[in-house]
Amino acid sequence: MVAESKLYDQLGIKPDASQDDIKKAYRKAALKYHPDKNKDKPDAGEKFKEVSQAYEILSDPEKRQTYDQFGLDFILRGGAPPPDSADAGGSGGGANPFAGFGGMPGGAFSGGMPGGGGTRTFHFSTAPGGSGGGSGGFSFSNPENIFADFLRGGGASMGSGGGGGGGGLGDDDDFFRSFTTGGGFGGGSRPSAGGGRRSSRFDSMNGGGGGGRRAPTPEVTIVEKPLPVTLEEMYKGTTKKMKIKRKTYDAVTGKQSTQDKVLEVPIKQGLKAGSKIKFSNMGDQAEGGTQDLHFVVQEKDHPLFKRDGDDIRHKVEITLKEALTGWQRTVTTIDGKQISVRHGGPTPPTYEDRYPNLGMPKPKKSSERGDFIIGVNIKFPTSLTPQQKSQIKEIL
């Protein structure tokens, strides 16, 4: 019987869940609520914070045991006795076995996070005197740092399916893989070259500094560079080699120098303008750390086609006579297919003919494509004689 089940409920698992169940449940919940996947849902950030904090406690057997026995408030107070522990009899059978030591043994309890990558140390500190909760109680880590450590520990590639009975994650596995390749850690949770952690969107939620909280560290900056890409490259997918110049910093001499470096930038099928391809620690180096480098995709103008989401639009130029009496054209799609298009007229300026599955590959399912949409651009005569105007009036 556990003291409370709040953290288990947040992950959608039972108190007797295994460590593997906890990891799977966190993986599923982190995918569902991660702010990068819910930019239009501000409440998702708070949910992401809650499930990450639940994972931080439950994924460590020692902290989980303490939570099961005494509850979350006991941990947050730094191991101070629960309010009702004074009524527990004697020194042997009390609800808080550490009461005589001012909370946790020695006033501190530390340990690593299993399955979460590098070791993280937690401190449970208490104030002198033994009975009061110390001002330096347990502080949760930044949610994005918890998520980053989880991925570095193999969380991105572990089997899908949550501890709460969820199924496979399918194409959403790409979201996790994007954090463990050149894409970096979106919100800035990867440790900086200077040894500290970057600040992130969750720092204000965690209370900043003071009161036992971690003091915020300066944010490592991001440098963005435009990456012009043709429509054909975004259709087929390719790898572009980009030569960059970056400043390097020698910590011994304190001097900077310039370095040439060639980066291979992956262009996935269906990539859209505005997408960012991220390289961690590939910008300029300075004494405080190294910049991240983001390439921002810019779509080059195409002479024939215009992209509209996953669709491709193409306009056929016809004369006013053809618009009124009918026309026929052979149109070539982006992948070289020939389409015979005809219309008996009259053809309005808003005319569209849609050909399914001949547009751009969809980013998450490259086997599926958008539509190829053909419209018209009616070319009007620049002038008419009085006789022509009269004849048109009679006809119409």
N, C-alpha and C positions, 0 to 999 in steps of 0.2 A: 504494500500500500504506500503510495507516494503522498508527500505533504500537499502537493498541488500539481495540476496537469497543464497549466497555462502554456508553457513552452512546447509541450507535446502537441497541444491543440493547434498552435500556430503553424506547425509543420504537418498537421493532419495525420498524426501517427499515435499509437497507443504507448503507454508508459513502459511496456515490455518490449518495445521495438529494439531490433539489433542495431549495431553501428552501421551496417550496410543499409538498413532501412532508413536510418537517419540521413545518411549521405544522399540516397536516392530521393528522399522527400525534399531535402533542401535543394537539390538540383532542379527538381520539377518546380518548386515554389520560386526559386531565383529566376528561372526562365520566365515564369508567368508575370512576375512583378518587377523585373529589372527596369529601371527608369529609361534605359536606351530603347526598350521595346514598348514603352508606355508614355511617350512624350506628350500625349494629349490627355493623360490621366494623372494629375498631380498626386492623387491619393496613393498611387502605386508605390511611390518612393517610401512612404511610411510603412507599407506592408513589406517592402523589400528589407527595410531596416529591421522590422520585427522578426522575420524569418531568419535573417542573418544572425541576429543576436541569439535567437533560440538555438541555432546550429552551433554558435560559439560555445555555449554552455554544454549542450547535450553531446557534442562530438568528443568531449574530453571526459573519459570515464570517472576521474576523480571529482571533477566539478559536477558532473551529472549525479554522482552518488550524494554529494553534499546538497544539491538542489532537491533530489528525491526525498531526502531526510528532513530538510529544514525549510525549503522553499526559496524563492528568488529574493525576497526582501532580506533574508539572512545573508545571502551572498553580497548583495548591494551594500549592506551595512558594514561589510568587511569582516563578517564573522561575529558580529555582536549578538548577544543572546536575544532570542525572541521575547516579545513582551510578556508572555506567560511563563517563561522559564523559571521565574523566581518562585513559582508555586510547586515546581517539580521537586520531589523530596531528595534531600541529601546530596552527596557528591557522587553517588554511584549510579542512580537511575534517572537523573535529570534529563529533560528534553534536549539540553545543550551540553554535550560532554566536554566542550572547550570553555565553559563559562569561567572556570577558575583561572584560565590563562588569558583572559581579556579577549575572548573570541577564538579565532583559529590558533593552532599551536604556533608559538613564536610570533604571532601577529601577522603572519604572511603565509601564503600557500601558492605555489607556482607549479606550472606544468605546461607541456606542449599540446598542440592540437593534432590528434591523430588524423591521418588522411587529408590534412589540409596543407601539405607542402612544408615549408620551413617552420621551425619551431617558434611558437609565439608564447611569451611568458605572461602569466596573469598574476596580479598582486592583490591579495586580500589583506588590507592593513587596518589596524584598529587604534583608537586613541588610548592613552594610558588610563588605567583605572579599572578596566575589566568589564564594566557593565554598560557603558555607553557605546553607541555606534560611532566609529571613527569618521572624521571628515574625509579620509582618504580611502573610501571603500572601493570595491571592484568597479572598474571602468570598462564598458564594452568597447571593442575596437570599432574603427570605421567600417560600416557595412561593405563598402567596396573593397577594403583591404581583406576582409573575411572572404569575400567572393573570389578575389584574386588568388589568395592562398589556397582556396579550395580547388581552383582550376589548375594551379601549378602542381598540386598534389595528385593530379589525374582525374579530377572531377569532370573535366570536359569530355573524357573518352569513356567513362564508366557506363555501364548499361543503363538504358532509359527506363522510365517507369518510377513513379513515386511510391513512398511507403504507404500512402493513403489509398493505394489501389489504382493509380493512374496508369495509362498505357504508354506506348512508345511516343517519343517526341518527334520522330520523323525528321522533316527538313529543318526543324528548329535546332538540330544538332549543329548546323552551320553557325548559329549564333554563338554557341560556346566556343567553337573552333576559331572564330574570328578574334577571340580574346587571347588565344594562345599562339597566334602566328604573328606576322608583321603588323597586324591590326592594333596591337597594344591593348590597353585597358580602358578604353573610352573615357570614363569619368575621372581618370587620373589616379588609380589606386596602385600602380606599380611603384616600387621603391625607386627613388631618384639616385643618380650617380653619387650624390653627396652622402648617402647613407640614410637619410630621413625619408618620410613618406610625404607624398604631395597632399595638399589640401584638396577637398572635393566638395561636392554639393551637400554631403552629409555632415560636414564639420559643424555647421550651425545647429543641426539637429542634435548633435552629441554634446552641445553646450560649450564648444570652444575650449578654452583653458580654464584653470581654477577649479577649486572644489575637488581635487583629485583627478580631474580630467587631463588628458594629454594636451599639451600646449600645441597650437597649430604651427605647422612648419610652412615656410614660404613655398608657394606653388611654382613648380618647374614650368616654364613657359612653353608654348607651342608655336612653331613657325609653319605657316601654310604656303604652299606653292601651287600655282595653277597647273593642271595637267590636261592639255588639249587632246581630245580623243575623237576619231572619226566615227560616224554611225556604223560603218562596216566593222570597225574594231570592237565596238560594243555589241554588235550582232554576233560576230564569230567568237569573240574572246581572244585575248592575246597576252603577251608579256612585253612590256616596254622597258627598255634600258634607259635610265635617266642618270646623267652625270651631274653631280652636285659638288659644290664647294662648301666646306664646313670648317669652322674654326675649332682647333683643338687646344686644350689647356694643359700645361705641364705643371703639376702641383708642386714639383720640386723647385723649379726655377721661377714659377709664377708668370711664365711667358706664354703668349698665344701664337699659333702658327696656322697656316691654311692648308687644308688637305683636300685632294680630289678623291671622290668616291663614286662608283657606279652602282646604282641600285636597280634591281629587277622588280618592276612594279606590275603585279598581276591585274589584268583587266578581265573580269569575269563576264560571261555572257549575260546580256540584259542589264549591265551596269547603267545607272542613270546619272545624268548631270547633277552635280552637287554632292555626289557621294564622296566620302573621304577614305583614302587609303593611307593607313597609319603605320609609321615606323618609329618605334620607341628608341630614344637616345641616339638619334641620327642627325639632330640639328647641331647648332654651335655649342661648344663646351665653354663653361665659365667656372669660376671658383665654387659656385653654389650647386652645380650639377650640369646636366646636359639637356638641351631642348629636345622635344619630340618633333618629328617632321611629319606633316600631313599633306598629302597630295589631294587637291580638290579637283574633281573631274569637271572639265568643261567640254561640252559637245560642240564640235565644229559644224558650221553651216554646211548643209548638203545641197547640191544643185537641183536635185530631183525630189528628195523626200524630206518630210518633216515629222519628227517623232512626237507622239501624243500619248504619254504614259507607256503602255505596252503596245500601242497601235502605231502604225506608220501611215502617214497621209501622203497622197500624191495627187496633183491637179493636172488634168488634161486641158490644154488650151483649144477652144473651139470658136468658130466664127458665129456671128449673130445668125447668119443663114443656117448654119448647122444646128444651132440651138433651137431654131424654129422648125426645121425640117428633118432632123435626124443626123447621126454621125456614128462613126466606128473608128476605134483605135486599137493598136496592140501595145500593151504596157508591160514593162519588165519590172519584176519585183526586186527587192534587195538581195535575194539569193539567186537571181538570174532566171526565174521562171517567167514564161511568156503568157500573158492573159489577154484574151480578146474581149474588148469591152464595146458595147454598142447601146445606143438609145434612139428610139424612133422619133423623139421630139413631141411636143416642145420640151426643152430641158431647162428647168429653172436654175438660177444661180446657187440654190441650196441643194442641188442634186448630189447624192452620195450613193456609191455602190460599195458594199462591204464584203470582203473576202476573208472568212475566218481562218485562223491559224497560219497566216502568211506575214504576220508582223514581227515584232521583236520577241526574243525569248524572255520568259518571265524569270526575274532574278532568283526566286526560290525554287522554281521548277523549270529548268531550262528545256525540258522536253515539251513544255506547253508554250504556245506563242499567242501574241495578240493578233489583231486583225490588220489587214491591208485595206485602206479606205481610199477609194478613188472619187475625187470631186472634179468640178469643172471651173475653168476661168474663161468666161465669155468675152471675146474680143469684139468690142463695138467699133463700127466704122467711125472715122474721125470727122467725116462730113457727108452730107446728103444733098443732092440737087433738089430743087422744088418739085420736079417731076417724080423723083423717087419718094419723096415725102408724101406726095399726093397718092401714089400707087399703094404705099404702105397703109395709108389711112383707109383707102377703099377695101384693102384686103382684111384689115383688122377691124 
